[in-house]
Amino acid sequence: LLAATAEEMGTAYEAGLLREEPSRLIEVASGEGAIAARLEEMYARAEREVCLFDTPPYLAPPAPQAALQADLLRRGIVSRGVYAATALEDPKILSRTWRMVELGEQARMLPSLPFKLHIVDRRVALVPLVGGVYDNLAVVHPSGLLDALIELYETYWDKALPIGTPGRDADTSTPTSEEIALLTMLRAGLKDQAIARQLGLSTRTATRRIAALMARLDATTRFQAGVEACARGWI
């Protein structure tokens, strides 16, 4: 009880301080070490939900963030991630994403994203100071800017396509998880070569599986396949 009261008092104090000193609404984290430490602190303090945009380039290997996300999910924190298709062309990022989905992350994909973004409990965000440059990030506290970042995130989330894990299922009356993955990547605009890399296949094999999927959907074009898949409720 005392610990909870102390935390509430600390939160109230910080909120009051931010109102009195608007310059404290945004902090700057510079350098890989400082950014990693700030992100770890934000994730450790998460209580309800973490939302993120994941897009290249990367300052560090994906392993540290994967560990932070896995810990969130084990703690029962909701994790929603929107991934750029270019990020998922990296086998390590793709493998990490599928692992997070298996742990319970809600993951979606878009052809591209404007920048990296982390939003924790809708009370603090981590975003680049300059788009595409990630050695200086802004820590944004409750403000109109944070509200705008949250609204931007939700807009992209609504447009994004769900990511499933690849595999083979015996039930032929419904799409296999691999077919769902294929449809998701096709709708996101990925080419056969990129799809092949993500599924660990040769380009020729990926093209054959796409053709088989189109035949199953009675589609003559990939666009028609997407429309038919939506009509059947597959995606």
GISULTA-V319449 format. One record per backbone hydrogen bond with DSSP energy under -0.5 kcal/mol. NH is the residue of the N-H (numbers start at 1). CO is the residue of the C=O. If there is no record, write none. Layout:
<<NH/CO> <NH/CO>>
This chain:
<<5/1> <6/2> <7/3> <8/4> <9/5> <10/6> <11/7> <12/8> <13/9> <14/10> <15/11> <16/12> <17/13> <18/14> <19/15> <20/16> <21/17> <24/21> <25/22> <26/23> <27/139> <29/137> <30/28> <31/135> <35/31> <36/32> <37/33> <38/34> <39/35> <40/36> <41/37> <42/38> <43/39> <44/40> <45/41> <46/43> <50/78> <51/119> <52/80> <53/117> <54/82> <55/53> <64/61> <66/62> <67/63> <68/64> <69/65> <70/66> <71/67> <72/68> <73/69> <74/70> <75/71> <76/73> <77/72> <78/48> <80/50> <81/106> <82/52> <83/81> <83/108> <84/54> <85/110> <86/111> <87/84> <88/84> <89/85> <90/87> <91/89> <94/90> <95/91> <96/92> <97/93> <98/94> <99/95> <100/96> <101/97> <102/98> <103/99> <104/100> <104/101> <105/100> <106/79> <107/105> <108/81> <109/161> <110/83> <117/53> <118/126> <119/51> <120/124> <121/49> <121/119> <123/120> <124/120> <125/140> <126/118> <127/138> <128/116> <129/136> <130/133> <133/130> <137/29> <138/127> <139/27> <140/125> <140/138> <141/25> <141/139> <142/123> <147/143> <148/144> <149/145> <150/146> <151/147> <152/148> <153/149> <154/150> <155/151> <156/152> <157/153> <158/154> <159/155> <160/156> <161/109> <163/107> <172/170> <178/167> <180/176> <181/177> <182/178> <183/179> <184/180> <185/181> <186/182> <187/183> <188/184> <189/186> <190/185> <195/191> <196/192> <197/193> <198/194> <199/195> <200/196> <200/197> <201/196> <206/202> <207/203> <208/204> <209/205> <210/206> <211/207> <212/208> <213/209> <214/210> <215/211> <216/212> <217/213> <218/215> <219/214> <225/221> <226/222> <227/223> <228/224> <229/225> <230/226> <231/227> <232/228> <233/230> <234/229> <235/229>>
